[in-house]
Amino acid sequence: MTEVQSEVQPVAQETQKLANNKEIIAYLAEKFPLCFSLEGEAKPLKIGLFQDLAEALKDDERVSKTQLRQALRQYTSNWRYLHGCRAGAERVDLQGNSAGLLEEEHVLHAQQQLAEAKAKLAQQRAAQRAERAEKAKNNKKRYMRKNKGAQAGAGVEKNTALKKEAKSEAPLQAADLASLHKEARVKVKISDTVKGAVVLDIVKDGARVQLDNGLVINVSAESLFLG
C-alpha cells in the first residue's frame, strides 16, 4: 500500500497597502532618506521627481501612483518644505544628489504659498477666538439672568422672613386675670416661645388652658397675654 503524502502549500501573505499620506511620506523618508525628511527643514525636490519616484516604486504593491501624487502634493505644501525653498537652495533627486538651484520664480511662489497658509491659519484662529468669546458672553448672560432671578427670589424670601420676625417680635400685652373668662383666646409664653391657647378655667393665680396643639396645661398669670 502506497502512502500518499500531501504537501502543504505556503499561504501567500497579502501586502498591506499604506493607508494615508502620513504613512506614505514616512515610507518615502525610510526608502529615500537623502531626499525626504520627517523633521527639520525639507529639501526642495527635483523637478519631475514624481516620474522618478513612480519608476522606482512601480513594483511596490504598498503604494499606487495616485497615492504617490497625493502624498507629494501634501509634502510640497507643508510649511517645512516651503521654508526650505529659499534663494540659493539646491534641489535634490531620490539619492540626495544635486538637481540644480531653485529658480527665483519658484522661490517667490513658495514664499507666497507660505504667506497665504499663515494668513489662513491666522483667520481660523481668530474665528475660533471670536467663537469662544461669543460663547463665553452668552454663558455670562445666562448666568446673570439666572443669578438675578435667584437674587430676586431670595429678596422676597428675606422680606417675608423679616415681616414674620417683626410680627413675632411684637410686644406682648399682659392679660388681666380678673378680666379673663372661659373660652377667651390668649397667648401663653412657654420658655422662649409663644403659643396660642383657649382658656378652659380660671384657677388660683393662673388659668387652665388648652394649647392650639391640643395640650392642656396650667399656667401662671405671668405667662398669660392677650391673644
C-alpha positions as CSV (number, residue, x, y, z in Angstrom):
1,M,0.0,0.0,0.0
2,T,1.5,3.3,-1.1
3,E,1.2,6.1,1.4
4,V,0.4,9.4,-0.3
5,Q,1.9,12.4,1.4
6,S,0.3,15.8,0.7
7,E,2.5,18.8,0.6
8,V,1.2,21.9,2.5
9,Q,1.5,24.9,0.2
10,P,2.5,28.1,2.0
11,V,-0.2,30.8,2.1
12,A,1.0,34.0,0.4
13,Q,0.5,36.9,2.7
14,E,-1.3,39.9,1.2
15,T,0.8,43.0,1.1
16,Q,-0.7,45.7,3.4
17,K,-1.2,48.9,1.4
18,L,-0.3,52.2,3.0
19,A,-3.5,53.9,4.3
20,N,-2.8,57.7,4.1
21,N,-0.4,60.4,3.1
22,K,1.3,60.4,6.5
23,E,2.1,56.8,6.2
24,I,3.3,57.2,2.6
25,I,5.6,60.1,3.4
26,A,7.1,58.2,6.3
27,Y,7.6,55.3,3.9
28,L,9.3,57.5,1.4
29,A,11.6,59.0,4.1
30,E,12.6,55.5,5.1
31,K,13.4,54.4,1.5
32,F,14.9,57.7,0.3
33,P,16.3,59.4,3.4
34,L,18.6,61.7,1.4
35,C,15.6,63.1,-0.4
36,F,12.6,63.1,2.0
37,S,12.7,64.0,5.7
38,L,10.1,64.0,8.5
39,E,11.7,66.6,10.7
40,G,13.5,69.9,10.3
41,E,13.7,71.9,7.1
42,A,12.8,69.9,4.0
43,K,15.0,70.0,0.9
44,P,13.5,71.2,-2.4
45,L,12.7,68.3,-4.7
46,K,14.0,67.8,-8.3
47,I,11.6,68.9,-11.0
48,G,10.0,65.8,-12.4
49,L,10.7,63.8,-9.3
50,F,7.3,62.1,-9.4
51,Q,8.2,60.2,-12.6
52,D,11.5,59.0,-11.0
53,L,9.5,58.0,-7.9
54,A,6.8,56.2,-9.9
55,E,9.5,54.3,-11.8
56,A,11.4,53.4,-8.6
57,L,8.3,52.1,-6.9
58,K,6.5,50.6,-9.9
59,D,6.7,47.1,-8.4
60,D,5.9,48.2,-4.9
61,E,2.4,46.9,-4.0
62,R,2.2,49.0,-0.9
63,V,1.6,52.3,-2.8
64,S,0.0,53.4,-6.0
65,K,0.8,56.2,-8.4
66,T,-2.3,58.1,-7.3
67,Q,-1.3,57.8,-3.7
68,L,2.2,59.0,-4.5
69,R,0.9,62.0,-6.3
70,Q,-1.3,63.0,-3.4
71,A,1.4,62.4,-0.9
72,L,3.9,64.5,-2.9
73,R,1.3,67.3,-3.1
74,Q,0.9,67.3,0.6
75,Y,4.7,67.1,1.3
76,T,5.5,70.1,-1.0
77,S,2.7,72.3,0.5
78,N,4.0,71.7,4.1
79,W,5.5,74.7,5.9
80,R,8.7,72.8,6.4
81,Y,9.1,72.4,2.7
82,L,8.1,75.9,1.8
83,H,10.6,77.3,4.3
84,G,13.3,75.3,2.6
85,C,12.5,76.8,-0.8
86,R,14.6,79.9,-0.4
87,A,17.1,81.7,-2.6
88,G,20.3,79.6,-3.2
89,A,18.7,76.3,-2.2
90,E,19.5,73.2,-4.3
91,R,17.0,70.7,-5.5
92,V,17.8,67.0,-4.8
93,D,16.9,63.7,-6.5
94,L,15.9,60.5,-4.8
95,Q,19.5,59.7,-3.9
96,G,20.1,63.2,-2.5
97,N,22.2,64.3,-5.5
98,S,22.0,68.0,-6.6
99,A,19.5,68.6,-9.3
100,G,20.0,72.3,-9.9
101,L,19.4,75.6,-8.0
102,L,15.9,76.7,-7.1
103,E,14.8,79.4,-9.6
104,E,13.7,82.8,-8.4
105,E,10.1,82.4,-9.6
106,H,9.9,79.1,-7.6
107,V,11.3,80.8,-4.5
108,L,8.7,83.6,-4.8
109,H,5.9,81.1,-5.4
110,A,6.9,79.2,-2.2
111,Q,7.0,82.4,-0.2
112,Q,3.5,83.4,-1.5
113,Q,2.1,79.9,-0.6
114,L,3.7,80.2,2.9
115,A,2.3,83.6,3.4
116,E,-1.2,82.5,2.3
117,A,-1.1,79.4,4.5
118,K,-0.1,81.5,7.6
119,A,-2.8,84.1,6.8
120,K,-5.4,81.3,6.5
121,L,-4.3,79.8,9.8
122,A,-4.4,83.3,11.5
123,Q,-8.0,83.7,10.2
124,Q,-9.0,80.3,11.5
125,R,-7.6,81.1,14.9
126,A,-9.2,84.5,15.0
127,A,-12.6,82.9,14.2
128,Q,-12.1,80.3,16.9
129,R,-11.2,83.0,19.4
130,A,-14.3,85.0,18.4
131,E,-16.5,81.9,18.7
132,R,-15.1,81.2,22.2
133,A,-15.6,84.8,23.2
134,E,-19.2,84.8,22.0
135,K,-19.9,81.6,23.8
136,A,-18.4,82.9,27.0
137,K,-20.5,86.1,26.6
138,N,-23.7,84.1,26.1
139,N,-22.9,81.9,29.1
140,K,-22.3,85.0,31.2
141,K,-25.7,86.5,30.1
142,R,-27.4,83.2,31.0
143,Y,-25.7,83.2,34.4
144,M,-26.6,86.8,35.1
145,R,-30.2,86.2,34.3
146,K,-30.3,83.1,36.4
147,N,-28.5,84.8,39.3
148,K,-30.8,87.8,39.0
149,G,-33.8,85.6,39.3
150,A,-32.3,83.8,42.3
151,Q,-31.5,87.1,44.0
152,A,-35.0,88.4,43.4
153,G,-36.4,85.2,44.9
154,A,-34.0,85.5,47.9
155,G,-35.1,89.1,48.4
156,V,-38.8,88.1,48.5
157,E,-38.0,85.3,51.0
158,K,-35.9,87.7,53.1
159,N,-38.7,90.3,53.2
160,T,-41.2,87.7,54.2
161,A,-38.9,86.4,56.9
162,L,-38.4,89.9,58.2
163,K,-42.1,90.5,58.3
164,K,-42.7,87.3,60.2
165,E,-39.8,88.1,62.5
166,A,-41.2,91.6,63.1
167,K,-44.7,90.2,63.7
168,S,-43.3,87.6,66.1
169,E,-41.3,90.1,68.0
170,A,-44.3,92.5,68.5
171,P,-44.5,93.3,72.3
172,L,-46.9,91.1,74.2
173,Q,-49.7,92.7,76.3
174,A,-50.1,91.1,79.7
175,A,-53.5,89.6,80.3
176,D,-55.6,90.8,83.4
177,L,-56.5,87.5,85.2
178,A,-59.6,89.2,86.6
179,S,-60.9,90.1,83.2
180,L,-60.3,86.6,81.6
181,H,-63.2,84.3,81.0
182,K,-63.7,80.8,79.7
183,E,-63.1,80.2,76.0
184,A,-61.1,83.5,75.8
185,R,-58.2,83.5,73.3
186,V,-54.9,84.1,75.0
187,K,-51.2,83.7,74.3
188,V,-49.1,81.6,76.6
189,K,-45.3,82.1,76.9
190,I,-43.5,78.8,77.5
191,S,-39.8,79.2,77.9
192,D,-38.8,81.4,74.8
193,T,-41.8,80.5,72.7
194,V,-45.3,82.0,72.5
195,K,-48.2,79.7,71.7
196,G,-51.9,80.4,71.1
197,A,-54.4,78.9,73.5
198,V,-58.0,78.9,74.8
199,V,-58.9,79.4,78.5
200,L,-60.7,76.4,80.0
201,D,-60.9,77.6,83.5
202,I,-59.6,80.3,85.9
203,V,-57.6,78.9,88.7
204,K,-55.7,80.4,91.7
205,D,-53.0,82.8,90.4
206,G,-53.4,81.5,86.9
207,A,-55.5,79.6,84.4
208,R,-56.1,76.2,82.9
209,V,-55.7,76.5,79.1
210,Q,-55.7,74.3,76.0
211,L,-52.9,75.0,73.6
212,D,-53.6,75.1,69.9
213,N,-51.9,71.7,69.6
214,G,-54.4,70.2,72.0
215,L,-52.2,70.0,75.1
216,V,-54.0,71.1,78.3
217,I,-51.8,72.8,80.9
218,N,-51.9,75.1,83.9
219,V,-50.1,78.4,83.6
220,S,-49.4,81.3,85.9
221,A,-50.8,84.7,85.4
222,E,-47.3,86.0,84.4
223,S,-47.3,83.7,81.4
224,L,-50.7,84.8,80.1
225,F,-51.0,87.5,77.4
226,L,-53.9,88.9,75.4
227,G,-54.5,86.9,72.2
